[in-house]
Amino acid sequence: MSISSIILLVEKKNLVGVRVRQARKAAEPPITQSDLIARLQLLDMNIDQSGLSKIENGQRPVADMEVVALAKALKVTEEWLLKGTENPSV
């Protein structure tokens, strides 16, 4: 692993952000950030638009309970959010 790869890993604060965005945009119809926030609120998880944007950009850590709620709201598995297994669907 190169130094630049290690620095990039240290700068990122989560592994799931890119996959959250992928799942939102791949959904039929696509899920907006506002829609995802509303779904999360129904699951008693309060993440505002700024927080969601930071998650998707890797600028904010994601707690384990948030991973579970994001997976439910996006109808993907927690494993896919964390590891990127080939089949994201629940």
N, C-alpha and C positions, 0 to 999 in steps of 0.2 A: 504494500500500500504506500503510495507516494505521500509526501508531506502535504501537498495541496489537497489530496483526498481527506487526509486527517483533519486539516483545518476546516474543510467544508463540513465534515461530520460534526465538529465541535460547534460551528456556527449555527447549525440547524438545531432547533429545540424539540422537534418531534419527527417521527417517521411516518405518521399517518396523513399529514396535511395534503400531500400530493394526491393520495388515493381518495381523500374526502372530495376534493375537487373533481377527480376523474369520475367518481360514482355519481356526483351531482349532475355532471354534464352528460353522462352516458344514460341516465334514467330517461324513460319515455313517459310523459314529456320531461325534458330537463327540469331539474329542481333548482330554483333560485336560492341564493343565500337566505332571503327572507322566508321562503317556504321551509327551508331546513331549520331555521331558527324557530319557526312556529311548531314544527314537528318535535323539536327538542323540548320546547316548553310543555307540550302534552306529555312528555316523559319526565317532567319535573327537573329538567336540566336547563338552566338559564345561561346561555352564551349569547352575548350581543353581537351585532354585525361586525364591530371592530375586532372582537375576540375571534370570531369565525374567520375573518380575513387573515388575522395573524396566524391562526392554526394552519390555514391553507398555504400560507407563505413560509411556514416553518419557523415563525418568529415567536411562537408561544408554546410552552409545554402542554401536553394533553394528559389529564389524569385518567387512571384506569376506568373510573365510572363514566367519564366522558367518552372513552373509546366504545364502551358498551352501548351508551345512548346513541352515539353517532352511527354505529353499526345498525341498530334497530331502526333509526330514523331513515337511513339510506337503504335498508333492506339488503345489507351485505353482511358477511361474517366478520367477527372481530379479528380472526386470523388473517383474512384478506387485508384488512386495514393495517395490521401490524407487519405482515410478511409478504403480502402481494401474491398469495397462492393463485393458481390459475382460474379458479371459479369463484367469483365474488359473491354470487347470489346465495341467499339463505336457503 
